Structure formats: C-alpha cells, structure tokens
C-alpha cells in the first residue's frame, strides 16, 4: 500500500534469476504492469494509475539495472536474455 502522499513504497524479492525491486498497490485482481522501455517502477507506476482507479491490484517491477533492481551478468545485455 502506498504512503498517504500517493508515492509507492518499494519492496525487494529474491528470485532464482536475481533480486527484483517492485511496488504494489490496490486490492482487486492482480495485474503485472511492465512498461515497454528500460527503466524502474516509477515509469510503470505512472501508467498503472488507471488500473488502480478501476479497482485492480497492480504489481510494478523495476527492470534490471534501474532503481533498486541490480544488473547481473545474466541480465547485462539483451543478448543474455
């Protein structure tokens, strides 16, 4: 749940492919929001507002190398994907 000022609070999850920072808000059906360009959850968060307004839960990750998601050797280039 975001703070009262509306800004998201980031969480880190540990996966087999590395750490991923994400934010989540809302309480309805979950929707994973992944924006089409490199960047952090901040860009996806802006895009997700209409989903929150419609009653969905949003999960918005930061891509590797942006904000709190570290860039690893596995994710260092598009060729490594």
Secondary structure, DSSP 8 states (H G I E B T S, - for coil): ---TTS----EEEEETTEEEEEEEE-SSSEEEE--SSS--HHHHHHHHHHHHHTT-EEEEE--TTSTTS---GGGSSGGG-
